[in-house]
Amino acid sequence: MSQPITHTIPQVMIQRAWKVVVVGAGGTGSAFLPSLARLHHAMVELGHPGGIECTVFDDDTVSETNVGRQGFYPNDVGQHKALLMVNRLNNLMGTRWNAEPRRVDSSVRLDADLVVGCVDSRRARHAIVQAAKRGRCSYYLDCGNETDRGQVILGEFGKARHDRLPHLGDLFPDLLNAKNDKGDDTPSCSMADALRKQSLVINQAISVQAFNLLWTLFRTGSLTYSAVFVNLATGRTNPIPIDPAAWARFGYEAPPAPVPKARKSRKSKAKS
């Protein structure tokens, strides 16, 4: 039986600012970004040297159906979501974050300690993973949801090892397969139509879990879980422990832990 693992924050993320890229400033992104700014402020107040340096990617503009359901207001209609969110937070929280009002595609290379995906399609998730692999990225935090349920999964890029946190693509490779995207991404004609497709609460629920996971990682320096599943219909929130046995239930087999070499006794050394 495998032993649970405690994941420890990399030393470099204690010594300098976290470089964070958020992809998607819509439903979940517009709920998560203010929380990320709060985390930045808390980190600085607690003595962290730099807090968070963030860049936000999103090529979409605010529509009338986004008002009230996402973090936007009537006067925002027609403006780029990434620019709005970043400018608003920079003015209110004193951050110096950057906005990229464009899509993450094959021309983008992401370099960050943490990439946060707040997108709702397999194609977009696949693009994020490929852009991260073209660059240098350590963590991938996927914040995905459907009508009234979703998942927050923190994973690591890099070669497989027994204690590497598996990312979304390791646990659920289907969620990176663009061929399996549903043909239901047609813009809603009204807010009422949009709410029939998706709970008004799900984006905030997912955002809170992502926020708490990052806060725990910073405040305690470690994690004992790396994923959370949220189901609003049942009112349940289920964390997934950092445990190869738990990962195996999703079909991911972590490499075995290296066996420590036995130390030779003094007598055996003398004989040799």
C-alpha positions as CSV (number, residue, x, y, z in Angstrom):
1,M,0.0,0.0,0.0
2,S,1.4,3.4,-1.0
3,Q,2.1,6.1,1.6
4,P,0.5,9.6,1.2
5,I,2.9,12.3,0.2
6,T,3.2,15.9,1.5
7,H,4.1,18.3,-1.3
8,T,6.4,21.1,-0.4
9,I,6.5,24.5,-2.1
10,P,9.7,25.0,-4.2
11,Q,12.3,27.1,-2.4
12,V,12.5,29.6,-5.3
13,M,8.8,30.5,-4.7
14,I,9.7,31.6,-1.2
15,Q,12.6,33.7,-2.3
16,R,11.1,35.8,-5.1
17,A,7.7,36.8,-6.6
18,W,5.5,34.1,-8.1
19,K,5.3,34.4,-11.8
20,V,1.7,33.5,-12.6
21,V,-0.2,33.3,-15.9
22,V,-4.0,33.1,-15.9
23,V,-5.7,32.0,-19.1
24,G,-9.3,33.0,-19.2
25,A,-10.9,36.1,-17.7
26,G,-14.6,35.0,-18.1
27,G,-16.8,33.1,-15.7
28,T,-14.2,31.5,-13.4
29,G,-11.4,33.8,-14.4
30,S,-13.2,37.0,-13.4
31,A,-14.1,35.4,-10.0
32,F,-10.6,34.0,-9.4
33,L,-8.5,37.1,-10.3
34,P,-9.7,39.3,-7.5
35,S,-8.9,36.5,-5.1
36,L,-5.4,36.2,-6.6
37,A,-4.9,39.9,-6.0
38,R,-6.0,39.4,-2.4
39,L,-3.5,36.6,-2.1
40,H,-0.8,38.9,-3.5
41,H,-1.6,41.5,-0.9
42,A,-1.6,39.0,1.9
43,M,1.7,37.5,0.8
44,V,3.4,40.9,0.8
45,E,1.9,41.8,4.2
46,L,3.3,38.6,5.6
47,G,6.8,39.4,4.4
48,H,7.0,37.6,1.1
49,P,9.5,39.3,-1.2
50,G,7.4,40.2,-4.2
51,G,4.0,38.5,-3.9
52,I,2.6,37.7,-7.3
53,E,3.5,38.9,-10.8
54,C,0.5,38.0,-13.1
55,T,-0.2,38.1,-16.8
56,V,-3.8,37.4,-18.0
57,F,-4.6,36.0,-21.4
58,D,-8.1,36.3,-23.0
59,D,-9.2,37.4,-26.4
60,D,-12.9,37.7,-25.6
61,T,-14.9,40.9,-25.1
62,V,-17.7,41.5,-22.6
63,S,-21.2,40.8,-23.9
64,E,-24.6,41.8,-22.4
65,T,-25.1,38.1,-21.3
66,N,-21.9,38.3,-19.3
67,V,-23.2,41.1,-17.0
68,G,-24.4,39.7,-13.7
69,R,-23.2,36.2,-14.4
70,Q,-19.5,37.1,-14.7
71,G,-17.5,39.8,-12.9
72,F,-18.6,42.6,-15.3
73,Y,-20.9,45.5,-15.3
74,P,-23.2,47.2,-18.0
75,N,-20.5,49.8,-18.8
76,D,-18.0,47.1,-19.5
77,V,-19.9,45.7,-22.5
78,G,-17.7,45.6,-25.7
79,Q,-14.4,45.9,-23.9
80,H,-11.7,43.2,-23.6
81,K,-12.1,41.1,-20.5
82,A,-8.4,40.7,-19.8
83,L,-7.8,44.4,-20.0
84,L,-10.7,45.3,-17.8
85,M,-9.9,42.9,-15.1
86,V,-6.2,43.7,-15.0
87,N,-6.7,47.5,-15.1
88,R,-9.4,47.3,-12.4
89,L,-7.2,45.3,-10.1
90,N,-4.1,47.4,-10.8
91,N,-6.1,50.5,-9.8
92,L,-7.8,49.1,-6.8
93,M,-5.0,46.9,-5.3
94,G,-1.8,48.6,-6.5
95,T,-0.6,45.6,-8.5
96,R,1.4,46.0,-11.8
97,W,-0.1,43.1,-13.6
98,N,-0.2,42.7,-17.4
99,A,-3.0,41.9,-19.8
100,E,-2.7,40.0,-23.1
101,P,-6.0,40.4,-25.0
102,R,-5.3,37.4,-27.2
103,R,-5.8,33.7,-27.3
104,V,-3.2,31.2,-26.2
105,D,-2.3,29.3,-29.4
106,S,0.7,27.7,-31.1
107,S,2.5,31.1,-31.3
108,V,2.5,31.5,-27.5
109,R,5.2,30.3,-25.1
110,L,4.4,30.4,-21.4
111,D,7.1,30.9,-18.8
112,A,5.8,30.9,-15.3
113,D,5.9,29.2,-11.9
114,L,2.1,28.7,-12.2
115,V,-0.3,28.5,-15.1
116,V,-3.9,28.8,-14.2
117,G,-6.5,27.6,-16.7
118,C,-9.9,29.1,-16.4
119,V,-11.3,27.8,-19.7
120,D,-14.2,25.7,-20.6
121,S,-13.1,23.7,-23.6
122,R,-10.7,20.8,-24.3
123,R,-9.1,22.7,-27.2
124,A,-8.2,25.6,-24.9
125,R,-6.8,23.2,-22.2
126,H,-4.7,21.5,-24.8
127,A,-3.4,24.8,-26.1
128,I,-2.4,25.8,-22.5
129,V,-0.5,22.6,-21.9
130,Q,1.4,22.9,-25.2
131,A,2.3,26.5,-24.6
132,A,3.5,25.6,-21.1
133,K,5.7,22.8,-22.5
134,R,7.1,25.2,-25.2
135,G,8.2,27.4,-22.3
136,R,9.2,26.8,-18.8
137,C,6.4,26.2,-16.4
138,S,6.3,24.4,-13.0
139,Y,2.7,24.1,-12.0
140,Y,-0.6,23.8,-13.9
141,L,-3.8,24.6,-12.0
142,D,-6.9,23.7,-14.0
143,C,-10.2,25.3,-12.9
144,G,-12.8,23.6,-15.0
145,N,-16.6,23.3,-14.7
146,E,-19.8,22.1,-16.3
147,T,-23.3,23.0,-15.4
148,D,-23.2,22.5,-11.7
149,R,-20.0,20.7,-11.0
150,G,-16.3,21.0,-11.7
151,Q,-12.7,20.3,-10.6
152,V,-9.6,22.1,-9.4
153,I,-6.5,20.2,-10.1
154,L,-2.9,21.3,-9.3
155,G,-0.2,19.4,-11.1
156,E,3.4,19.7,-12.2
157,F,5.1,19.6,-15.5
158,G,8.3,17.7,-16.0
159,K,9.4,14.1,-16.1
160,A,7.3,11.5,-14.3
161,R,8.5,10.6,-10.8
162,H,6.9,9.1,-7.8
163,D,6.2,12.4,-6.0
164,R,5.4,14.6,-9.0
165,L,1.9,15.9,-8.8
166,P,0.0,14.6,-11.9
167,H,-1.7,17.4,-13.8
168,L,-5.1,17.4,-15.5
169,G,-3.7,15.7,-18.7
170,D,-2.2,12.8,-16.6
171,L,-5.4,12.1,-14.7
172,F,-8.0,12.9,-17.4
173,P,-6.4,12.9,-20.8
174,D,-9.8,13.1,-22.4
175,L,-10.1,16.6,-21.2
176,L,-7.2,17.7,-23.5
177,N,-8.7,16.0,-26.5
178,A,-10.3,18.7,-28.7
179,K,-12.2,16.1,-30.7
180,N,-14.4,15.5,-27.7
181,D,-15.5,19.1,-27.3
182,K,-19.3,19.4,-27.3
183,G,-20.9,21.6,-29.9
184,D,-22.6,23.8,-27.2
185,D,-20.4,26.8,-27.2
186,T,-22.9,29.0,-29.1
187,P,-23.2,32.4,-27.3
188,S,-26.4,32.7,-25.3
189,C,-29.1,35.1,-26.4
190,S,-29.9,36.3,-22.9
191,M,-28.7,35.9,-19.3
192,A,-31.7,33.7,-18.6
193,D,-30.6,31.4,-21.5
194,A,-27.1,31.3,-20.1
195,L,-28.4,30.5,-16.6
196,R,-30.3,27.5,-18.0
197,K,-27.0,26.1,-19.2
198,Q,-24.9,26.8,-16.1
199,S,-25.4,27.5,-12.4
200,L,-24.9,31.1,-11.3
201,V,-22.8,29.8,-8.4
202,I,-20.4,27.3,-10.0
203,N,-17.7,29.7,-11.1
204,Q,-17.4,31.2,-7.6
205,A,-17.4,27.7,-6.1
206,I,-14.5,26.6,-8.3
207,S,-12.7,29.9,-7.7
208,V,-12.9,29.5,-3.9
209,Q,-11.4,26.1,-4.0
210,A,-8.5,27.3,-6.2
211,F,-7.9,30.3,-4.0
212,N,-7.8,28.1,-0.9
213,L,-5.4,25.6,-2.4
214,L,-2.9,28.4,-3.3
215,W,-3.4,30.1,0.1
216,T,-2.7,26.8,1.9
217,L,0.4,26.2,-0.3
218,F,1.8,29.6,0.6
219,R,0.8,29.9,4.2
220,T,1.8,26.4,5.3
221,G,4.5,25.7,2.6
222,S,3.0,22.4,1.8
223,L,-0.1,20.5,0.6
224,T,-1.6,17.1,1.5
225,Y,-4.1,17.2,-1.3
226,S,-3.8,18.4,-4.9
227,A,-7.3,18.3,-6.4
228,V,-10.9,19.1,-5.3
229,F,-14.1,18.0,-7.0
230,V,-17.2,20.2,-6.5
231,N,-20.8,19.1,-7.0
232,L,-23.3,21.8,-6.3
233,A,-26.3,19.4,-7.0
234,T,-25.3,17.2,-4.0
235,G,-23.5,19.9,-2.0
236,R,-20.4,17.8,-1.8
237,T,-16.7,18.8,-2.1
238,N,-14.2,15.9,-2.4
239,P,-10.5,16.5,-2.1
240,I,-8.0,14.0,-3.6
241,P,-5.0,13.3,-1.4
242,I,-1.5,13.4,-2.7
243,D,-1.3,9.6,-2.8
244,P,-0.3,7.3,-5.7
245,A,-3.1,4.9,-4.7
246,A,-5.6,7.7,-5.1
247,W,-4.1,8.7,-8.5
248,A,-4.2,5.0,-9.6
249,R,-8.0,5.1,-9.3
250,F,-8.1,7.6,-12.1
251,G,-5.8,5.4,-14.2
252,Y,-2.5,7.2,-13.5
253,E,0.3,5.0,-12.4
254,A,3.1,7.0,-10.7
255,P,6.7,5.6,-11.0
256,P,7.7,3.7,-7.8
257,A,9.7,5.5,-5.2
258,P,13.5,4.8,-5.5
259,V,14.7,2.2,-3.1
260,P,17.5,3.6,-0.8
261,K,20.8,1.8,-1.2
262,A,21.8,-0.2,1.8
263,R,24.9,1.1,3.6
264,K,27.8,-1.3,3.9
265,S,28.9,-2.0,7.4
266,R,32.5,-1.3,8.5
267,K,33.3,-5.1,8.6
268,S,32.1,-5.7,5.0
269,K,34.2,-2.7,3.9
270,A,37.3,-4.1,5.6
271,K,36.8,-7.5,4.0
272,S,36.5,-5.9,0.5
